[in-house]
Amino acid sequence: MLELFVTGADKNSAKMFVTAGLTATMQSLGYSCAVYKPVETGAIEKNGFLQSKESAFIKFVDPYIKTYNSYLLKDSSTPLIAAAKIGLTIDKNIILKDFQKIQDVNECMIVDGVSGLTVPLNKNFLEEDMIKILDLPLLLIVSAKDTSIDNILLIINHAKETGINFRGVILTNYPTNTDDVNIKLMPRLIEEYTGVKILGVLPEFSLNINPNDLIMEILNGVDIEGVFNIKIAKLQM
């Protein structure tokens, strides 16, 4: 079972594209894949039911990827506040129970976070706590053009200090041509000052991207074997 927790450094990380792209790519390589998003805010109400925007995008990229949620919240606030507005409390035990139910059903599963390690889900229960409870390696998604190097280093080093097992970092929204020295140096500085590997560099994506183009960007721009810590025969051919 290939398992991974994916979260963003902030809401502008383009994490949704990476999650959908990674699972669609693994499906194309012959692995059955699923995305479990424990908590999603900003869900859309349609025909009396709440629907996940991120799950809808994943299904657009590949309809055969299985998607799961524990909490779908209509309000787009922080999960703690969005849940409180409807008198709901996000229960870490429910998340753990749901995760364990689907843990062995698929060959490859990404647990998709909210975006932000210190995002509060409940009192004394942050996203970083959920990562540790589920005991998964973390892949952090960072927007190269929207997040400062200072903030990135703080986020990574804080997470390491709390005992989170880092798999690596993927940079998104990385311009093809740039004169910005901060962006140019970002991959090297992250590795040098945190010891965490850069496992991918990706351009900016649009919502109407062709699914095949997204998969090709992932194959060309991401170390898939490094992300999932596995040798993949089809990538060696």
C-alpha positions as CSV (number, residue, x, y, z in Angstrom):
1,M,0.0,0.0,0.0
2,L,1.4,3.4,-1.1
3,E,0.3,6.1,1.3
4,L,1.0,9.8,1.5
5,F,-0.3,12.9,3.1
6,V,-0.3,15.9,0.9
7,T,-0.8,19.5,2.1
8,G,0.0,23.0,1.0
9,A,2.1,25.7,2.6
10,D,-0.9,27.9,2.1
11,K,-4.1,28.2,0.0
12,N,-2.3,29.3,-3.1
13,S,-0.2,26.2,-3.3
14,A,-2.1,24.6,-6.2
15,K,-2.2,21.4,-4.2
16,M,-5.4,20.2,-5.9
17,F,-3.5,19.9,-9.3
18,V,-0.7,17.9,-7.7
19,T,-3.1,15.6,-5.8
20,A,-5.1,14.9,-9.0
21,G,-2.1,14.7,-11.2
22,L,-0.2,12.2,-8.9
23,T,-3.2,9.9,-8.6
24,A,-4.1,10.0,-12.2
25,T,-0.4,9.3,-13.2
26,M,-0.3,6.4,-10.8
27,Q,-3.5,5.1,-12.3
28,S,-2.0,5.3,-15.7
29,L,0.9,3.3,-14.5
30,G,-1.4,0.5,-13.4
31,Y,-2.1,1.3,-9.7
32,S,-5.6,1.6,-8.3
33,C,-5.8,4.9,-6.6
34,A,-7.9,6.9,-4.1
35,V,-7.9,10.3,-2.5
36,Y,-9.2,10.6,1.0
37,K,-9.9,14.2,2.0
38,P,-10.9,14.1,5.7
39,V,-12.1,17.7,5.8
40,E,-13.2,20.0,3.0
41,T,-14.6,23.5,3.4
42,G,-16.3,25.5,0.7
43,A,-18.3,22.5,-0.5
44,I,-21.0,23.2,-3.1
45,E,-24.7,22.4,-2.5
46,K,-26.3,20.7,-5.5
47,N,-29.8,19.0,-5.5
48,G,-29.9,19.2,-1.7
49,F,-26.5,17.5,-1.2
50,L,-23.0,18.9,-0.6
51,Q,-20.4,18.1,-3.2
52,S,-16.7,18.4,-2.9
53,K,-15.1,20.8,-5.4
54,E,-11.7,19.1,-5.1
55,S,-13.2,15.6,-5.6
56,A,-15.1,16.9,-8.7
57,F,-11.8,18.1,-10.2
58,I,-10.1,14.8,-9.4
59,K,-13.0,13.0,-11.2
60,F,-12.6,15.3,-14.1
61,V,-9.0,14.3,-14.4
62,D,-9.7,10.6,-14.0
63,P,-13.2,9.3,-13.2
64,Y,-11.8,6.0,-11.9
65,I,-10.0,7.5,-9.0
66,K,-12.0,6.8,-5.8
67,T,-12.7,9.8,-3.5
68,Y,-13.7,9.8,0.1
69,N,-14.6,12.5,2.7
70,S,-15.4,12.5,6.4
71,Y,-16.5,16.1,6.7
72,L,-18.0,18.3,3.9
73,L,-18.6,21.9,5.1
74,K,-20.3,24.5,3.0
75,D,-18.7,27.5,4.7
76,S,-15.3,28.3,3.3
77,S,-13.8,29.4,6.6
78,T,-11.2,27.6,8.6
79,P,-12.5,24.0,9.4
80,L,-12.9,24.8,13.1
81,I,-15.1,27.8,12.4
82,A,-16.9,26.3,9.4
83,A,-17.9,23.3,11.6
84,A,-18.8,25.4,14.6
85,K,-21.2,27.5,12.5
86,I,-23.4,24.4,12.0
87,G,-22.9,23.1,15.5
88,L,-20.5,20.4,14.4
89,T,-17.3,19.2,16.0
90,I,-14.6,17.6,13.9
91,D,-13.7,14.4,15.6
92,K,-10.2,13.0,15.1
93,N,-11.4,9.5,16.0
94,I,-13.9,9.6,13.2
95,I,-11.2,10.6,10.8
96,L,-8.9,7.8,12.0
97,K,-11.7,5.2,11.8
98,D,-12.7,6.3,8.2
99,F,-9.0,6.2,7.2
100,Q,-8.6,2.7,8.5
101,K,-11.7,1.5,6.7
102,I,-10.3,2.4,3.3
103,Q,-6.6,2.0,4.1
104,D,-6.2,-1.4,2.4
105,V,-8.8,-1.1,-0.3
106,N,-6.6,0.6,-2.9
107,E,-3.0,0.2,-3.9
108,C,-2.2,3.9,-3.7
109,M,-3.9,6.5,-1.5
110,I,-3.3,10.1,-1.0
111,V,-4.7,11.8,2.1
112,D,-5.4,15.4,1.1
113,G,-5.1,18.0,3.7
114,V,-6.7,21.4,4.1
115,S,-3.5,23.5,3.3
116,G,-1.5,24.7,6.2
117,L,0.0,22.5,8.9
118,T,-1.3,24.8,11.7
119,V,-4.8,25.0,10.4
120,P,-7.2,24.2,13.4
121,L,-9.6,21.4,12.8
122,N,-10.8,21.3,16.4
123,K,-9.6,22.6,19.8
124,N,-6.1,21.3,20.3
125,F,-6.3,19.4,17.0
126,L,-4.3,20.9,14.1
127,E,-3.6,19.5,10.6
128,E,-0.1,18.6,11.8
129,D,-1.7,16.5,14.5
130,M,-3.8,14.7,12.0
131,I,-0.7,13.8,10.0
132,K,0.9,12.3,13.0
133,I,-2.3,10.4,14.1
134,L,-2.5,8.8,10.6
135,D,1.2,8.2,10.7
136,L,1.9,9.2,7.1
137,P,4.9,10.7,5.3
138,L,4.3,14.3,4.2
139,L,4.6,15.8,0.8
140,L,4.4,19.6,1.1
141,I,3.2,21.6,-1.9
142,V,4.6,25.2,-2.2
143,S,3.8,27.9,-4.7
144,A,7.1,29.3,-5.8
145,K,5.6,32.7,-6.7
146,D,3.3,33.1,-3.7
147,T,5.3,31.9,-0.7
148,S,8.5,33.5,0.6
149,I,11.6,31.4,1.2
150,D,11.6,32.6,4.8
151,N,8.1,31.3,5.4
152,I,8.8,28.0,3.6
153,L,11.9,27.3,5.8
154,L,9.8,28.1,9.0
155,I,7.0,25.8,7.9
156,I,9.4,22.9,7.1
157,N,11.6,23.2,10.1
158,H,8.6,23.6,12.5
159,A,7.1,20.4,11.1
160,K,10.3,18.5,11.4
161,E,10.6,19.6,15.1
162,T,7.1,18.2,15.8
163,G,8.2,14.8,14.5
164,I,6.5,14.8,11.1
165,N,8.2,12.4,8.6
166,F,8.9,14.5,5.5
167,R,8.9,12.8,2.1
168,G,9.7,16.0,0.2
169,V,8.5,19.2,-1.4
170,I,7.0,20.0,-4.8
171,L,7.2,23.5,-6.1
172,T,4.2,24.8,-8.1
173,N,3.6,27.9,-10.1
174,Y,7.2,28.0,-11.1
175,P,7.8,30.3,-14.0
176,T,9.5,29.0,-17.1
177,N,11.6,32.1,-17.4
178,T,12.3,34.3,-14.5
179,D,14.8,36.9,-13.4
180,D,13.7,36.7,-9.8
181,V,16.8,35.5,-7.9
182,N,14.6,34.4,-4.9
183,I,12.7,32.0,-7.1
184,K,15.7,30.7,-8.9
185,L,17.5,29.9,-5.7
186,M,14.4,28.5,-3.9
187,P,15.0,24.8,-4.7
188,R,18.6,24.8,-3.6
189,L,17.9,26.9,-0.4
190,I,15.1,24.6,0.7
191,E,17.3,21.5,0.4
192,E,20.4,23.2,2.0
193,Y,18.6,24.7,5.0
194,T,16.1,22.0,5.8
195,G,17.6,18.7,4.5
196,V,14.2,18.1,2.7
197,K,14.3,17.0,-0.9
198,I,12.7,18.9,-3.8
199,L,10.8,16.1,-5.6
200,G,9.2,18.2,-8.3
201,V,9.0,21.6,-10.0
202,L,5.7,22.3,-11.9
203,P,4.3,25.3,-13.8
204,E,1.1,27.2,-13.2
205,F,-2.1,25.2,-14.1
206,S,-5.6,26.2,-15.2
207,L,-8.8,24.5,-14.2
208,N,-9.5,23.6,-17.8
209,I,-6.2,21.8,-18.3
210,N,-6.4,18.6,-20.5
211,P,-6.0,15.6,-18.1
212,N,-3.4,14.1,-20.4
213,D,-1.4,17.3,-20.3
214,L,-1.5,17.3,-16.5
215,I,-0.2,13.7,-16.4
216,M,2.6,14.6,-18.8
217,E,3.6,17.5,-16.6
218,I,3.7,15.2,-13.6
219,L,5.8,12.6,-15.4
220,N,8.2,15.2,-16.7
221,G,8.4,17.4,-13.6
222,V,8.1,15.2,-10.6
223,D,10.2,12.4,-9.2
224,I,7.3,9.9,-8.9
225,E,9.5,7.1,-7.4
226,G,10.8,9.6,-4.8
227,V,7.3,10.8,-4.0
228,F,6.0,7.3,-3.3
229,N,9.3,5.8,-2.2
230,I,9.0,2.9,-4.7
231,K,10.7,1.6,-7.8
232,I,8.2,1.6,-10.7
233,A,9.0,-0.8,-13.5
234,K,7.2,1.2,-16.2
235,L,9.3,4.3,-15.4
236,Q,12.5,2.3,-15.9
237,M,11.6,1.3,-19.5
